[in-house]
Amino acid sequence: MAGNDAPSSGGLVGPIPTTVSLASCPALEAKSILPPVRVFRSTSVENLNSTPKDRAYWRAKSLRRLFSMREPEEDLEGSARLPIVEESIECLRRNDYGGYTIPAHNLYPFQWNWDSAIVAAGWAVFDEARAWEEFEKLFSGQWEDGMVPSIIFHRPSTSYFPGPEIWGSPAAPSESTGITQPPVASVSARFLFEHTEHAELAEEQMADLFPKLLASHRWWYKARDPEKKGIVAILHPWESGMDNSPAWDAALQFPVDNLPPYERKDLQHVNACMRPTKETYDHYLTLLYRFKAENYYDSNKLYWVSPFRMTDLCTNSILFRANRDLRWLAIKLGKTDVVAEIDEWLERGFEGFKQLWDEDAGLFKCQDQLTGKLDDAATSAAFLPLFAGVASKEQAAKLAENLKQWLDKVPFGVPSTDPRDPRFEPLRYWRGPVWIIINWMIFNGLRHYGYDDLAQRIYDDSVALTSNAGLREYFDPQTGDGAGVGALVRQFTRNCRILRNAISRDQPPKIDAINAYVLKNFRTGDKLFMSLLRCYIDDKVEASCVIPAAQPRLAAPVTIVQMPPVPMTNTEVLGSKSRV
């Protein structure tokens, strides 16, 4: 039975980052009221190995406070976190589209799979009924074979590409994409059920949701692990959630097809230096059109024909953790007939993860299933087996040591790519920036294995990032600046004010002042200054005379385009995760 007395263990626990977990009451008139926030603290486990005996011990422990324990409610009045809590509440209110939450207006105008599952846990902190509604809307798009699509197109929008007319056709737009995303739903569903304050509601909702969760997990093993390796495949980078991770670079070397002309809508909302490149997008769309030609609904066929078939650490770690949480739910609901099936998934998962360990690097790595080779990229997903609870004590120790080395290289962790890697880009989506949801998972895993000090550092960095830069999609690990859609508004405001002092529309531009500012404030390779120039320098100024000294710092020559000023408003972004 769900309720406050339910034993705490593997659900969404620990100090949850405000950008992920803090949600709002739907009553818009109550904007100034801050409901109490319930806080949960994770605890560590010792002697966790991967021998059969220890696996049995681990399973028994997982039913008795393996991951969390209750703490008194936190009084946020007067807390430094209060503004970000209030901003989180308002963000969810703005992005509530009537039962489902969009990640951001314009750029992400639909319901995304793993975003929505995470957001449900946030709504639950304040409004449990609204949290269950998020799941209801998400699983309304579940396919007959059990797959939960990566995006559900509940209503039309012209601000996103590729939209329903691409996944379907202009005459018959699709109701969803034909691919999926990491299966976070069972993790969040357990959190809702375990920590409910309305047991009757939780039991009623879970009775309807559990069969859908089970069908989703069964789909993963039927469609994406037909060879029974214990680890599932993704067939498109978008399915990983980490869209342009360097872990996909080598696998995306297949020839690009002759694509129909397309216009990327994301670049209308976000600076191109923060998004995947055109070359990467060409590969994304090549896969999409090939899958479409093969009929998305034949998932068994797609596994064998896709030129991209990767064992993704993020997806597999989340699936393993979700299996554990689904097992817990099955026991609580009296669904003991499915426990043996879930145990088999877990057993095969323990064995499958052995293939992903790079002993020399002391890290887990993604694997190209078509070649059998581990990819050489070290990404933040390398630490997610800690979140899954599938790493051995020895592996955990090496992961912790590697993580310390990463954190020594940047002021804010955890970067999505090893900052020592030449492919590291601090602002480009999943090739460097910090993502708070991944920080939370790593934090949770570190606490699980007893690395409390290291976990606290990540928690402190997460609080600092969100407190200083506000709610952002992701963050620059070198500066702490917010990035992504709607990002850098505060930085633009500050920088543009300085530029206005250096540029007079009534007098010739003060070239020396502009050059001095650029050279002082922008690192090598930055393109952000281009946006500032386009917004705040009028068309009388020639690019060649404005920033000759700064030109080497830019990847391409600047073309001045007269544009209206950027509106300096609060972002409407949930700082959570990746979307297509």
C-alpha positions in Angstrom: 0.0 0.0 0.0 1.4 3.4 -1.0 1.7 6.2 1.6 4.0 7.9 4.0 4.8 4.7 5.7 5.9 2.9 2.6 9.6 1.8 2.9 11.9 4.1 1.0 14.4 2.8 -1.5 15.1 3.1 -5.2 12.7 5.8 -6.2 13.5 9.4 -7.2 15.3 10.4 -4.1 18.0 12.6 -2.7 18.0 16.4 -2.9 16.3 16.8 -6.2 17.5 19.7 -8.3 15.0 22.4 -8.4 15.1 22.7 -12.1 13.8 19.2 -12.4 11.6 18.4 -9.5 10.0 21.6 -8.4 6.5 22.1 -9.8 3.4 24.1 -9.3 -0.2 24.0 -8.3 -2.4 24.5 -11.4 -4.3 27.4 -9.8 -2.8 30.3 -11.7 -4.3 32.8 -9.3 -2.1 31.4 -6.5 1.2 32.4 -8.1 2.6 34.1 -5.0 1.9 31.1 -2.8 4.8 28.7 -2.3 3.7 25.3 -1.1 5.9 23.3 1.3 8.6 21.3 -0.3 9.2 17.7 0.9 12.9 16.7 0.8 14.3 13.2 0.7 17.9 12.2 1.5 19.7 9.2 -0.1 21.9 6.8 1.9 24.8 4.7 0.9 25.3 1.0 0.7 28.4 -0.9 1.5 29.7 -4.3 0.2 27.8 -4.0 -3.1 29.4 -6.4 -5.6 28.2 -8.2 -8.7 28.6 -11.9 -7.5 25.4 -14.0 -7.5 25.3 -14.0 -3.6 25.7 -10.2 -3.5 23.0 -9.7 -6.1 20.6 -11.6 -4.0 21.6 -9.5 -1.0 21.2 -6.4 -3.1 17.7 -7.4 -4.1 16.7 -8.0 -0.5 18.2 -4.6 0.5 16.4 -2.8 -2.3 13.2 -3.4 -0.5 14.5 -1.8 2.7 15.7 1.8 2.3 18.5 1.1 -0.1 18.3 4.5 -1.6 16.5 6.9 0.6 15.1 7.9 4.0 12.6 10.5 5.0 13.6 13.8 6.5 11.4 16.6 7.9 10.0 19.1 5.5 12.3 21.9 4.6 11.3 25.4 5.4 12.3 27.4 2.4 11.2 30.8 3.8 14.2 33.0 3.8 16.3 30.3 2.0 18.6 31.3 -0.9 16.8 28.7 -2.9 13.5 30.4 -2.6 13.7 32.4 -5.9 14.7 29.4 -8.0 11.8 27.4 -6.4 9.4 30.2 -7.3 10.8 30.4 -10.8 10.4 26.6 -11.2 6.8 26.8 -10.1 6.0 29.6 -12.5 7.9 27.8 -15.3 5.7 24.7 -15.0 2.6 26.8 -14.9 3.5 28.6 -18.1 4.4 25.3 -19.8 1.3 23.4 -18.7 -0.7 22.6 -21.9 -3.6 21.0 -20.1 -2.4 17.7 -18.7 1.0 17.6 -20.3 4.0 19.9 -19.9 6.0 21.2 -22.9 9.8 21.7 -22.3 9.8 25.1 -23.9 7.5 27.3 -26.0 8.4 27.4 -29.7 11.5 25.2 -29.7 9.9 22.2 -27.9 6.1 22.7 -28.3 5.0 19.0 -27.8 5.2 16.4 -25.1 8.6 14.7 -24.8 8.9 11.3 -23.3 11.6 11.4 -20.7 11.1 15.1 -20.0 7.5 14.4 -19.2 8.3 11.5 -16.9 10.8 13.7 -14.9 8.3 16.5 -14.8 5.7 14.3 -13.3 7.9 13.8 -10.3 8.1 17.6 -10.0 4.4 18.1 -10.2 4.0 15.5 -7.4 5.8 17.6 -4.9 2.9 20.1 -5.1 0.0 18.6 -7.0 -0.2 14.8 -7.1 -3.4 14.7 -9.3 -1.6 16.8 -11.9 1.4 14.5 -11.7 -0.7 11.4 -12.5 -2.3 13.3 -15.4 1.2 13.8 -16.9 1.6 10.1 -17.1 -1.9 9.6 -18.5 -1.2 12.0 -21.3 2.2 10.4 -22.0 0.9 6.9 -22.2 -2.1 7.9 -24.3 0.5 7.9 -27.1 1.8 4.4 -26.3 1.9 2.1 -29.4 0.1 -1.2 -29.5 3.4 -3.0 -29.3 4.3 -1.2 -26.0 6.7 1.5 -27.3 6.3 4.9 -25.8 7.3 7.4 -28.6 9.9 10.1 -28.0 7.4 12.9 -28.8 3.6 13.0 -28.7 2.1 15.6 -31.1 -1.0 16.5 -29.1 -1.7 19.7 -31.0 -0.3 21.3 -34.2 2.7 23.6 -34.1 4.8 25.1 -36.9 7.7 26.1 -34.7 9.4 22.6 -34.5 11.2 20.4 -37.1 10.8 17.6 -37.8 7.1 17.8 -36.9 4.1 15.4 -37.4 4.0 16.1 -41.2 7.6 14.7 -41.5 7.0 11.7 -39.4 3.8 11.1 -41.2 2.8 13.2 -44.3 1.3 16.6 -44.9 -2.0 14.8 -45.8 -1.8 12.4 -42.8 0.3 13.9 -40.0 1.6 11.4 -37.5 0.4 11.5 -33.9 3.9 10.8 -32.6 7.5 10.1 -33.7 8.4 6.6 -34.7 11.3 6.3 -32.1 11.6 6.3 -28.3 13.6 7.8 -25.5 15.2 6.5 -22.2 12.5 4.8 -20.1 12.4 7.1 -17.0 8.7 6.6 -16.5 9.0 3.7 -14.0 11.5 5.5 -11.9 9.2 8.6 -11.6 6.1 6.4 -11.1 7.7 4.7 -8.2 8.5 8.1 -6.7 4.9 9.2 -7.0 3.6 6.0 -5.5 6.1 5.6 -2.7 5.9 9.2 -1.4 2.2 9.8 -2.0 0.1 11.7 0.5 -3.1 10.4 -1.2 -2.8 6.6 -1.1 -6.3 6.0 -2.6 -5.5 8.2 -5.6 -2.1 6.6 -6.0 -3.4 3.0 -5.9 -6.2 3.8 -8.4 -3.7 5.5 -10.8 -1.0 2.9 -10.5 -3.5 0.1 -11.2 -4.0 1.6 -14.6 -0.4 2.7 -15.2 1.5 -0.5 -14.2 0.4 -2.6 -17.2 1.5 0.2 -19.5 4.9 0.4 -17.8 5.4 -3.3 -18.0 4.4 -3.3 -21.7 7.0 -0.6 -22.3 9.8 -2.6 -20.6 8.8 -5.7 -22.5 9.0 -3.8 -25.8 12.6 -2.7 -25.0 13.7 -6.3 -24.7 11.7 -7.7 -27.6 12.5 -4.9 -30.1 15.9 -3.7 -29.0 17.5 -6.9 -27.5 16.3 -9.7 -29.7 19.7 -11.4 -29.3 19.2 -11.4 -25.5 22.5 -9.7 -24.7 21.0 -8.1 -21.6 21.7 -4.6 -23.0 19.4 -2.9 -25.4 20.2 -0.9 -28.6 19.2 2.5 -29.7 18.7 3.0 -33.4 18.8 6.8 -33.6 20.9 9.3 -31.6 17.7 11.1 -30.6 16.6 8.0 -28.7 19.5 8.4 -26.3 18.4 11.9 -25.2 22.0 12.9 -25.6 21.5 13.8 -29.2 24.9 15.0 -30.4 27.2 13.2 -27.9 30.7 12.5 -29.3 29.9 8.9 -28.5 27.9 8.8 -31.8 30.5 10.5 -34.0 32.1 7.3 -35.3 28.8 5.5 -35.8 27.4 8.4 -37.8 29.9 8.0 -40.6 27.5 6.2 -42.9 26.7 8.0 -46.2 23.9 10.6 -46.0 21.0 10.1 -48.4 19.7 12.5 -50.9 17.4 14.4 -48.5 14.5 16.7 -49.4 15.3 20.4 -48.6 14.6 21.3 -45.0 14.7 24.2 -42.7 15.8 23.8 -39.1 13.4 25.6 -36.8 15.7 25.2 -33.7 18.2 27.8 -35.1 15.4 30.4 -35.0 15.4 30.1 -31.2 18.9 29.1 -30.2 22.4 30.2 -31.3 23.8 27.7 -33.8 26.9 27.3 -31.7 24.8 25.6 -29.0 23.1 23.1 -31.3 24.0 20.1 -33.4 25.7 20.8 -36.7 24.1 20.6 -40.1 26.1 17.5 -40.9 24.8 15.8 -37.8 21.3 16.8 -38.7 21.7 15.3 -42.2 22.5 12.0 -40.5 19.5 12.3 -38.1 17.2 12.9 -41.1 18.7 10.1 -43.2 17.8 7.7 -40.4 14.4 9.1 -40.0 13.5 8.8 -43.7 15.0 5.3 -43.9 12.9 4.2 -40.9 9.9 5.8 -42.4 10.4 3.8 -45.6 10.8 0.6 -43.7 7.6 1.3 -41.6 8.3 2.4 -38.1 5.8 -0.1 -36.8 7.9 -3.1 -37.7 10.4 -2.6 -34.9 11.9 -6.0 -35.3 12.9 -5.2 -38.8 14.4 -1.8 -37.8 16.8 -3.5 -35.5 18.4 -5.4 -38.3 18.4 -2.7 -41.1 19.5 0.4 -39.2 23.0 1.6 -40.0 23.2 3.0 -36.5 22.9 0.5 -33.6 24.5 1.5 -30.4 24.5 0.3 -26.8 23.9 3.6 -25.1 25.0 3.9 -21.5 22.3 6.4 -20.6 19.4 4.3 -21.9 20.7 1.1 -20.5 21.5 2.6 -17.1 18.0 4.1 -16.8 16.4 0.9 -18.0 18.2 -1.1 -15.4 17.2 1.3 -12.7 13.7 1.4 -14.0 13.6 -2.4 -13.9 14.4 -2.3 -10.2 11.7 0.2 -9.6 9.2 -1.7 -11.7 10.0 -4.8 -9.6 9.4 -2.8 -6.4 6.1 -1.7 -7.8 5.1 -5.2 -8.8 5.7 -6.5 -5.2 3.8 -3.6 -3.7 0.9 -4.1 -6.0 0.8 -7.9 -5.5 1.8 -8.5 -9.1 4.2 -11.3 -8.1 3.6 -13.2 -11.3 5.9 -10.8 -13.2 8.7 -10.5 -10.7 10.6 -13.5 -12.2 10.5 -11.9 -15.6 11.9 -8.7 -14.3 14.6 -10.7 -12.3 15.6 -12.2 -15.6 16.1 -8.8 -17.2 18.2 -7.7 -14.2 20.3 -10.9 -14.3 21.0 -10.4 -18.0 21.7 -6.8 -17.4 24.4 -7.5 -14.9 26.1 -9.7 -17.5 25.5 -7.2 -20.4 27.1 -4.3 -18.6 30.3 -6.3 -18.4 30.7 -5.7 -22.1 30.7 -1.9 -21.6 33.5 -1.7 -19.1 36.8 -0.3 -20.3 39.3 -1.4 -17.6 42.2 0.7 -19.0 40.1 3.9 -18.9 38.3 3.0 -15.7 35.1 4.0 -17.3 32.0 2.5 -18.9 31.7 3.2 -22.6 29.0 3.1 -25.2 29.4 0.2 -27.7 28.8 0.1 -31.5 26.8 -3.2 -31.8 27.5 -3.4 -35.6 31.3 -3.5 -34.9 31.4 -4.8 -31.4 33.8 -2.0 -30.4 33.6 0.3 -27.5 33.5 3.9 -28.5 36.5 5.9 -27.3 34.4 9.0 -26.1 34.2 9.5 -22.3 30.9 11.1 -21.6 28.8 11.9 -18.5 26.8 8.7 -19.2 29.9 6.8 -18.1 28.9 7.5 -14.5 25.2 6.5 -14.8 25.8 2.8 -14.0 26.2 4.1 -10.5 22.6 5.4 -10.7 21.6 2.0 -12.0 23.4 0.2 -9.2 25.0 -2.2 -11.6 28.7 -1.2 -11.1 30.8 -3.3 -8.7 32.6 -1.7 -5.8 35.9 -1.7 -7.7 34.3 -0.1 -10.8 32.7 2.5 -8.6 36.0 3.4 -7.1 37.6 3.9 -10.5 34.6 5.9 -11.7 34.8 8.2 -8.7 38.5 8.8 -9.3 37.8 9.7 -13.0 35.0 12.0 -11.9 37.4 13.8 -9.6 39.8 14.4 -12.4 37.0 15.8 -14.6 35.9 18.2 -11.8 39.4 19.4 -11.3 39.4 20.7 -14.9 36.2 22.8 -14.8 34.7 25.1 -12.2 31.3 23.4 -12.5 30.4 19.8 -13.0 29.5 17.5 -14.4 30.4 18.3 -18.0 28.7 16.0 -20.6 32.1 15.3 -22.2 35.5 14.8 -20.6 36.9 18.4 -20.6 40.3 16.9 -21.6 38.9 15.5 -24.8 39.6 17.7 -27.9 35.9 17.2 -28.9 34.8 19.0 -25.7 32.7 22.1 -26.5 31.4 23.9 -23.4 28.3 25.3 -25.1 27.3 22.7 -27.7 24.4 20.7 -26.4 25.7 17.3 -25.3 29.3 17.8 -26.2 30.3 19.7 -23.0 27.6 21.5 -21.1 26.3 20.5 -17.7 22.8 19.0 -17.5 21.1 19.2 -14.2 19.1 16.0 -14.6 22.3 14.0 -15.3 23.9 15.7 -12.3 21.0 14.4 -10.2 21.5 10.8 -11.5 25.2 10.9 -10.8 24.7 12.4 -7.4 22.2 9.7 -6.5 24.5 7.0 -7.7 27.5 8.4 -5.8 25.5 8.4 -2.6 24.4 4.9 -3.3 28.0 3.7 -3.3 29.1 5.8 -0.3 30.9 8.7 -2.1 29.1 11.3 -0.1 31.7 14.1 -0.4 31.9 13.8 -4.2 28.1 13.7 -4.4 27.9 16.9 -2.3 30.2 18.7 -4.7 28.0 17.9 -7.6 24.9 18.9 -5.6 26.6 22.2 -4.6 27.6 22.9 -8.2 24.0 22.2 -9.3 22.6 24.6 -6.7 25.2 27.3 -7.7 24.4 27.0 -11.4 20.7 27.3 -11.0 20.9 30.0 -8.4 23.2 32.2 -10.4 22.0 31.6 -14.0 18.4 30.6 -13.3 16.4 27.9 -15.0 18.3 27.0 -18.2 18.3 24.0 -20.5 22.0 23.4 -19.7 25.1 25.3 -18.4 28.6 26.2 -19.5 30.9 24.2 -17.2 33.7 26.7 -17.6 31.7 29.9 -16.7 28.5 28.8 -15.1 26.5 30.7 -17.8 23.1 29.3 -18.8 22.9 28.0 -22.3 20.4 26.5 -24.7 16.9 27.8 -25.6 16.2 31.2 -24.1 19.6 31.1 -22.4 22.2 33.8 -21.9 19.4 36.4 -21.5 21.1 37.7 -18.4 24.5 37.6 -19.9 23.2 39.4 -23.0 21.6 42.0 -20.9 24.8 42.7 -19.1 27.0 42.6 -22.2 24.7 44.7 -24.3 24.6 47.5 -21.7 28.4 47.6 -21.8 28.3 47.6 -25.6 25.8 50.4 -25.7 28.3 52.5 -23.9 30.9 51.7 -26.4 28.7 52.3 -29.4 26.9 55.6 -30.1 24.3 55.7 -32.9 24.9 59.5 -33.2 28.7 59.3 -33.5 31.2 57.0 -35.3 31.6 53.6 -33.4 34.2 53.5 -30.8 36.1 50.7 -32.4 38.9 50.5 -29.8 36.4 50.1 -27.0 34.5 47.4 -28.8 37.6 45.5 -29.6 38.9 45.8 -26.0 35.6 44.4 -24.7 35.5 41.5 -27.1 39.1 40.5 -26.4 38.6 40.7 -22.6 35.2 38.9 -22.4 35.0 36.2 -25.1 37.1 33.1 -25.2 38.6 31.6 -28.4 35.9 30.1 -30.6 33.0 32.0 -29.1 30.3 33.1 -31.6 28.0 34.7 -29.1 29.4 38.2 -29.9 28.0 37.9 -33.3 24.5 37.8 -31.9 25.2 40.9 -29.8 26.5 42.8 -32.8 23.5 41.8 -34.9 21.1 43.1 -32.2 22.9 46.3 -31.1 25.0 47.7 -33.9 23.2 49.4 -36.7 23.8 48.8 -40.4 26.2 51.8 -40.8 28.9 49.8 -39.1 31.0 47.6 -41.3 32.1 44.3 -40.0 35.6 44.7 -41.2 36.1 47.9 -39.2 34.2 46.8 -36.1 36.2 43.9 -34.9 39.4 43.4 -36.8 41.3 42.5 -33.6 38.6 40.2 -32.5 38.2 38.4 -35.9 40.7 35.6 -35.0 38.5 34.7 -32.0 35.5 33.9 -34.2 35.1 30.7 -36.2 33.8 32.6 -39.2 33.7 36.3 -40.4 31.0 38.4 -38.9 28.2 39.7 -41.1 26.3 42.6 -39.6 22.6 42.3 -39.9 20.3 44.9 -38.4 17.8 43.2 -36.1 15.5 44.3 -33.3 16.8 44.0 -29.8 16.6 40.6 -28.0 13.6 40.8 -25.6 15.0 40.6 -22.1 12.4 38.4 -20.5 12.7 35.3 -18.3 13.2 32.1 -20.1 10.4 29.6 -20.4 12.7 26.6 -20.3 12.7 23.7 -17.9 16.3 23.0 -17.2 16.0 19.2 -17.5 17.0 17.2 -20.5 17.5 16.8 -24.2 14.8 16.7 -26.8 15.0 16.0 -30.5 
